[in-house]
């Protein structure tokens, strides 16, 4: 259950950097703005891909999850991604350590992309929806990291 209007502290990430609002030559299906910062996409009833700008995505997230403010909705939505990115970073550190590499930068582009794909699948495999929400609602990043590490202790590369 998502805790409404709690303002969570930012997750500190080592490798992931939030984009600076990369604009795409797309039109928002809601507000009709062009050249948007992409927030989300979906398939309409005809099976066509439709795009929503970041602002409309947050607005609908606020409504769908009954937040009182756009700020709380935006921060909670951001936290979903950041916890998943934190999982990827912890997994990457484990992978680099197990493979005895100096850094993740020593991976080829192909190996790096394969790693990211596997990391996303593994995150969904190891954590239920409820467990993900619990991690996202954990205030202290250190506690989130401890829970992720517990799940990863049995993983070998």
Backbone torsions as a table, in degrees:
resi	resn	phi	psi	omega
1	UNK	NA	122.3	-178.5
2	UNK	-72.0	129.1	177.5
3	UNK	-80.9	118.3	-174.1
4	UNK	-73.7	137.2	170.0
5	UNK	64.1	12.6	172.1
6	UNK	-75.1	132.0	176.2
7	UNK	-97.0	108.1	-177.0
8	UNK	-88.4	148.8	176.0
9	UNK	-68.2	154.2	179.3
10	UNK	-66.7	146.1	173.4
11	UNK	-83.3	130.0	177.9
12	UNK	-88.4	120.1	-178.4
13	UNK	-111.4	145.2	-179.7
14	UNK	-88.1	-41.1	-170.6
15	UNK	-107.2	-38.6	-177.5
16	UNK	-78.5	132.6	175.7
17	UNK	-121.0	132.3	179.5
18	UNK	-67.7	131.5	178.5
19	UNK	-62.3	158.1	-179.7
20	UNK	-95.6	49.6	176.1
21	UNK	66.1	55.2	179.1
22	UNK	-61.1	128.8	-178.9
23	UNK	-93.9	140.1	179.3
24	UNK	-117.6	147.9	179.8
25	UNK	-78.2	64.4	-178.4
26	UNK	-129.7	163.1	177.8
27	UNK	-115.9	132.6	179.1
28	UNK	-69.7	130.1	-179.0
29	UNK	-71.9	-14.4	-178.5
30	UNK	-99.6	-63.3	-175.5
31	UNK	-88.4	-10.2	177.9
32	UNK	71.7	10.4	176.6
33	UNK	-62.5	149.1	177.9
34	UNK	-107.8	161.2	177.7
35	UNK	55.1	62.7	-168.5
36	UNK	-96.2	158.3	163.8
37	UNK	-83.3	114.1	-173.1
38	UNK	-68.6	127.2	178.4
39	UNK	-104.7	-40.8	-179.8
40	UNK	-166.7	171.5	176.1
41	UNK	-144.0	157.8	-179.9
42	UNK	-154.1	165.6	175.3
43	UNK	-97.7	130.3	177.4
44	UNK	-81.2	-175.7	-176.8
45	UNK	-62.0	-24.9	178.7
46	UNK	-87.0	-3.2	-178.6
47	UNK	85.4	11.5	178.9
48	UNK	-88.8	142.8	178.4
49	UNK	-75.8	128.6	176.6
50	UNK	-118.7	150.1	-175.8
51	UNK	-119.7	146.2	174.8
52	UNK	-121.6	138.9	175.4
53	UNK	-69.7	166.3	-178.8
54	UNK	-58.7	-43.4	-178.6
55	UNK	-62.5	-44.8	179.6
56	UNK	-68.1	-37.3	178.1
57	UNK	-59.9	-45.5	179.2
58	UNK	-66.3	-40.5	178.8
59	UNK	-58.8	-46.9	-179.7
60	UNK	-70.2	-33.2	175.5
61	UNK	-63.0	-42.0	177.3
62	UNK	-58.2	-47.0	-178.9
63	UNK	-67.7	-49.4	-176.5
64	UNK	-60.5	-33.0	-175.9
65	UNK	-109.4	9.0	171.6
66	UNK	60.4	42.7	172.8
67	UNK	-80.6	151.3	178.6
68	UNK	-84.2	-29.0	-177.6
69	UNK	-126.5	152.8	175.8
70	UNK	-66.4	-36.1	-179.6
71	UNK	-60.9	-47.1	179.8
72	UNK	-62.6	-41.0	179.1
73	UNK	-64.7	-44.0	-179.4
74	UNK	-63.2	-44.6	-179.1
75	UNK	-67.4	-38.3	179.3
76	UNK	-67.7	-41.6	178.4
77	UNK	-64.1	-42.8	178.1
78	UNK	-59.8	-38.9	-177.8
79	UNK	-64.4	-34.1	177.0
80	UNK	-56.3	-47.5	-179.0
81	UNK	-68.7	-42.5	-176.1
82	UNK	-65.8	-35.2	176.5
83	UNK	-66.7	-40.5	176.6
84	UNK	-64.1	-40.8	177.1
85	UNK	-64.7	-38.3	177.3
86	UNK	-61.4	-42.2	175.7
87	UNK	-57.0	-47.9	-179.9
88	UNK	-59.4	-41.5	-178.7
89	UNK	-67.0	-42.5	177.9
90	UNK	-64.4	-42.3	177.5
91	UNK	-63.6	-40.8	178.7
92	UNK	-61.7	-44.7	178.7
93	UNK	-60.3	-41.2	178.1
94	UNK	-64.3	-42.8	179.8
95	UNK	-62.2	-47.0	-179.9
96	UNK	-61.6	-42.4	179.0
97	UNK	-65.1	-46.8	-179.0
98	UNK	-63.9	-35.3	-179.6
99	UNK	-86.4	-1.8	179.4
100	UNK	56.3	44.6	176.1
101	UNK	-95.7	156.8	177.4
102	UNK	-73.1	-35.9	-173.8
103	UNK	-161.1	161.1	175.1
104	UNK	-64.3	-21.5	179.7
105	UNK	-67.3	-13.3	177.1
106	UNK	-80.3	-6.3	178.4
107	UNK	-78.6	144.7	173.4
108	UNK	-69.4	163.3	179.1
109	UNK	-60.9	-39.8	179.0
110	UNK	-63.8	-45.3	180.0
111	UNK	-66.0	-38.8	179.3
112	UNK	-64.1	-46.0	179.4
113	UNK	-65.0	-38.8	176.6
114	UNK	-63.3	-41.9	178.3
115	UNK	-58.5	-48.0	-178.7
116	UNK	-60.8	-39.9	179.1
117	UNK	-64.5	-45.5	179.4
118	UNK	-66.3	-38.7	-179.4
119	UNK	-61.3	-42.6	179.1
120	UNK	-63.3	-44.7	178.6
121	UNK	-63.5	-41.9	-178.6
122	UNK	-65.3	-40.4	177.7
123	UNK	-58.5	-45.1	179.7
124	UNK	-70.3	-28.6	178.8
125	UNK	-75.6	-40.4	-174.6
126	UNK	-81.9	-27.0	-174.5
127	UNK	-121.7	131.2	173.8
128	UNK	-75.2	168.8	177.0
129	UNK	-57.8	-42.3	-179.6
130	UNK	-65.3	-40.1	178.8
131	UNK	-66.3	-38.8	177.3
132	UNK	-62.6	-45.9	178.7
133	UNK	-61.3	-39.4	178.3
134	UNK	-62.8	-43.2	176.9
135	UNK	-61.8	-44.7	-178.3
136	UNK	-63.1	-27.9	-178.2
137	UNK	-94.0	-1.1	176.8
138	UNK	-76.4	125.5	-174.9
139	UNK	-69.9	-50.1	-172.7
140	UNK	-83.9	120.8	-179.6
141	UNK	-58.1	-35.7	179.9
142	UNK	-59.4	-38.5	178.1
143	UNK	-68.3	-36.0	176.4
144	UNK	-63.6	-47.5	-179.6
145	UNK	-59.3	-42.6	179.4
146	UNK	-60.8	-41.6	179.1
147	UNK	-66.0	-40.2	178.1
148	UNK	-65.0	-45.8	-179.0
149	UNK	-61.3	-39.0	176.8
150	UNK	-55.9	-44.6	-179.2
151	UNK	-68.6	-31.6	-175.8
152	UNK	-87.8	-8.2	-177.6
153	UNK	-58.2	-28.5	-178.3
154	UNK	-95.0	4.1	-178.8
155	UNK	-89.6	129.3	174.5
156	UNK	-123.5	147.6	-178.8
157	UNK	-103.2	NA	NA
